[in-house]
């Protein structure tokens, strides 16, 4: 599924998950172009899984994913939705 360089970023703070979901836009890039044309997925996504950006679906998923990708010594606790 990888088609280019991947950069992992952990965003932490109040309402971080809901904020990044808004910035990223809906998962489907075609729908993102209609619903939020300035979102990352609208601008850079093409179709289906090539939607430009991954955002955790929930706080629980965020905890699993950040534990997997980031060292526990350097990561901040996961944030609230």
C-alpha distance (Angstrom), angle and dihedral (degrees) to the residues before:
residue distance angle dihedral
X1 . . .
X2 3.78 . .
X3 3.77 111.6 .
X4 3.79 103.0 163.1
X5 3.77 144.4 -0.7
X6 3.82 115.7 -36.3
X7 3.79 123.5 -149.1
X8 3.80 119.5 -170.0
X9 3.79 117.6 -148.5
X10 3.78 128.7 178.2
X11 3.79 111.7 -154.7
X12 3.80 114.5 -162.9
X13 3.77 132.6 -176.9
X14 3.77 143.8 79.7
X15 3.80 110.6 -32.5
X16 3.82 90.3 -5.2
X17 3.80 94.5 144.4
X18 3.80 95.5 50.1
X19 3.81 90.7 43.0
X20 3.81 94.6 52.6
X21 3.82 90.5 45.3
X22 3.81 88.6 56.5
X23 3.81 92.5 47.7
X24 3.83 92.0 46.7
X25 3.81 95.0 46.5
X26 3.79 128.4 -148.5
X27 3.81 116.5 -29.7
X28 3.81 96.4 -109.7
X29 3.84 108.5 74.0
X30 3.82 92.6 -152.9
X31 3.79 90.8 56.0
X32 3.81 90.5 41.6
X33 3.81 89.8 58.0
X34 3.82 88.6 56.5
X35 3.82 99.9 38.5
X36 3.79 103.4 34.6
X37 3.81 111.0 8.2
X38 3.80 93.5 178.8
X39 3.83 93.8 55.4
X40 3.81 121.7 110.0
X41 3.79 92.8 -113.2
X42 3.79 91.9 50.8
X43 3.80 91.6 49.7
X44 3.80 101.3 38.3
X45 3.80 108.9 15.9
X46 3.77 120.8 94.6
X47 3.81 108.8 -175.4
X48 3.81 144.4 -35.0
X49 3.79 110.9 -26.5
X50 3.81 91.3 3.3
X51 3.78 90.1 77.8
X52 3.82 96.9 133.5
X53 3.79 99.9 -121.2
X54 3.80 142.0 42.1
X55 3.79 118.9 -140.4
X56 3.79 122.3 -179.8
X57 3.81 111.6 -105.5
X58 3.80 95.1 -140.1
X59 3.79 143.4 -0.5
X60 3.82 89.6 -96.8
X61 3.81 90.9 52.2
X62 3.79 89.1 47.0
X63 3.80 91.0 55.3
X64 3.82 92.2 49.7
X65 3.80 93.8 46.0
X66 3.79 97.1 45.5
X67 3.81 90.7 46.8
X68 3.81 88.1 53.1
X69 3.81 99.1 44.7
X70 3.80 104.0 30.6
X71 3.81 132.0 53.4
X72 3.79 112.1 -106.8
X73 3.81 88.4 -136.0
X74 3.81 92.8 64.1
X75 3.79 104.4 30.5
X76 3.76 127.6 95.4
X77 3.79 120.1 -132.6
X78 3.79 113.9 -84.7
X79 3.75 116.9 -92.0
X80 3.76 134.9 -121.4
X81 3.78 122.1 -96.0
